[in-house]
Amino acid sequence: MSEPVINDQAAAAAFRRLVRHLQHRTDAQNVDLMGLAGFCRNCLADWLAEADGAMDKDTAREAIYGMPYAEWKAKHQTEATPVQLARMEESVAKNKASH
């Protein structure tokens, strides 16, 4: 798959909008995002830290979550059900084929 042609300014604006959207939609659980799309807020934070090079994982997570990760988990994360976990595992397995 070839890299899409998107200018950096548009890509940055779209990324910031995605981050704001995910900060607003705290009801969208990471396990559900993983189950549907094979990525979640933690993935975005990891990608951000990798792209930045100087940002550590905790700083990247705070940038994505809009607060420290532990605080977000305490306020918004619910217990994952066996169905959610199975769907996530199936979805994540599809990621390996694309990398």
C-alpha positions, -999 to 999 in steps of 0.1 A, spaced: 0 0 0 15 34 -10 16 64 13 -13 88 6 -4 123 -5 -16 145 23 2 178 30 17 181 65 -6 210 75 -38 191 66 -25 160 83 -17 179 115 -51 196 116 -69 163 110 -48 146 137 -56 174 162 -93 171 154 -92 133 159 -75 138 193 -102 164 204 -129 140 192 -115 111 212 -111 134 243 -147 144 240 -160 108 233 -149 92 266 -177 67 261 -158 52 233 -137 26 252 -102 17 239 -112 -20 238 -140 -11 215 -118 11 193 -93 -18 191 -121 -43 183 -134 -22 154 -104 -5 140 -74 -22 155 -60 9 172 -69 31 202 -58 61 221 -27 43 234 -17 34 199 -20 71 189 1 81 218 27 55 209 28 67 173 31 103 185 60 95 208 77 76 179 72 104 155 83 131 179 114 112 190 119 133 222 85 127 238 82 99 263 52 75 265 36 92 295 38 127 279 24 114 247 -5 97 265 -13 129 283 -14 148 250 -38 122 236 -60 118 266 -60 155 277 -50 144 312 -27 119 328 -35 84 317 -42 71 352 -67 98 358 -85 91 325 -86 54 334 -101 61 368 -127 85 354 -137 68 322 -125 32 316 -149 4 323 -142 -33 327 -138 -51 294 -162 -79 287 -151 -113 273 -169 -104 240 -150 -71 238 -117 -88 244 -123 -115 218 -133 -89 192 -102 -69 201 -79 -100 197 -95 -108 163 -91 -72 151 -55 -69 163 -46 -101 145 -56 -83 112 -30 -56 119 -1 -81 116 -11 -88 80 -8 -51 71 26 -43 86 
